[in-house]
Amino acid sequence: MSRFPVRALPAAPAPMSRFPVRALPDVPFPRAGALGKPTARQERARPGAAQHEDRPGFQYDHEAFLGKEEARSFDQLSPEESRERLGKIVDRIDDNKDGYITTEELKNWIKRVQKRYIYENVAKVWKDYDLNKDDKIAWEEYKQATYGYYLENPEEFQDATDQHSFKKMLPRDERRFKTADLDGDLAATREEFTAFLHPEEFEHMKNIVVLETLEDIDKNEDGFVDQDEYIADMFANEEGGPEPDWVITEREQFSDFRDLNKDGKMDKDEIQHWILPQDYDHALAEARHLVYESDVDKDQKLTKEEVLDNWNMFVGSQATNYGEDLTRNHDEL
């Protein structure tokens, strides 16, 4: 999912941060044992990539509030059906059953959704890697399932780009796997494998998140990320015209908030401050945003009616033009 999109918040703007919910979403790994031809996957535990649409944040709100799978199911519903199902979710969010949704209740809900996604994601792929069914995934099992075809058929990877990608990915995965493997037995328990797939959720994996981010953005391999590398990670000026306003803003963000020691580049500590800020709670920021946007009477909490009146903020999706396409005839689309 994407780096947290910039949006107006009621408080002072928080640092734009990559949303650490899901590294490696929908990874197209080959099935274990099948030696399927590998497909290049997202390479780093990047909590996101920049989004700058005309209506930034709707898809982010959609998936942060519902979870990825639930969001997909909502995309298939009419606005009326969405409102009905949303109403049932609101009842679940209201923990104390007082008829109001507080920021705290909404934050707790979003965190539950995030955690559910992570563990469901691990459960989906677990059987594809636990080849001997011992309820652990050894490094050799993972390597065979993911890179077996590449290792046994190197002649099919003569393209320099493919060769570079897989040669780079394999040692990086091994490094990440060994870091997640706390007991050092080269066999991951479910918790260790969860740390491997979602390192941004685990304290002992943060150095890996920072290192992989640095390696991917640092194109001149000097061990730092300068402003041009920072911008190139989110914007390629292929047409050669003037940079969009949001890119100019990002350059200012780099100078003002990313490059803390003002030496013109980010080191590992500054990268960690950027992507994993200690003083920034993503779920709380999203909850505050949703309350702020939907709180008509400005009492700092939401009634069920306020949520339903702003249903598209909570469940709207770009896939259905925020629900509008569901009400149109096919001839109009």
Phi, psi and omega in degrees: 000182198262158171302141188304117185290146180289132177208157181291128178240157182292333180263184176300142185297131177282160178297137178294125186229154176284134187283110188272066179254316186214107167277145177060054178287138176050051183290127182276058179291148172292153178294140181299141177081343184271346183051043178295153179296123185292150176245131181302128182251176176302129193274327184242162178284059185277116176294006171161174175226153190299142172238130177218075177263176178297328178237071185295143173103338183296313179295323178296311178303315183305307185279329178294323183281322187257335193090155189296313183292316180296324178299320179298321180292324177294331180298338183267000185264155171285163177305322181295316179293323178298315180297320181295314180289325177298321179302321179292325177292319179302319179299326179285327181291327183286083187299316183270003175056039179263004178088005180231147174255115178270166176300321180296316179296321180291321176299314181297323178296314181298320178294322177296319179298316180297314181294321179298318179300314184300311184286330174292323178298316179295318181298324182296321185264351187305311185295338180285344183245332180280076189293323181266007175056040177260013180063028170219156175242109178285155178303319180296324177295315180295316181298317180295317182293325186266321187241004185303316181296316179298316183290328183268347181228056185298336182294339179278358184238050180282338178299130185301324180294314178299313181303313181297317183298311184285326175296326179283319186291320185299306178295330177293318177297320179296318177298317180293319179299315182293328177291322179288334184279085189295326181271358173069022181265006180059028175220117187273128167288176179299320180293318179293322179290328175296319177295325178294315182281331184230063187296334182293348180269357188233131184301318185285356180255359187298324179297326178293317179302314181294314182297317180292324176297313178301312183299323184281329183268331184283081185290331179270002173055041177262003178088008180222167174242113178272177186297318181294321177294320177300315180290319182298335179291339183238351184208127175246115183277071185291332182273349176075009180276189178294149180288143176298161181301322183294331178289319176300319177297319179296324176297319177294321177300318179300311183293320187274325190234338182270311182275083190291324182266005173059039177258009176087006181203163178256131171265186184299319180296319180290325176295318178297319178298327180286306188269338180227058183297130184292331186262021185232118179259109184297318181295319179295318179298318179293320178298316179298319179299313182295320178294315182301319183285338188247350186278087185297315184271003174055042176260013176069019175206162186244136168276167177299322181295320179296321178295312183293327178294335179245040186302326183291336175294324184272323185235000180294150183218146175297334182298334180240022185053045179060036176093341186296322183294337181291340183262359183263158172285154181301330181294337183274346186272000000 
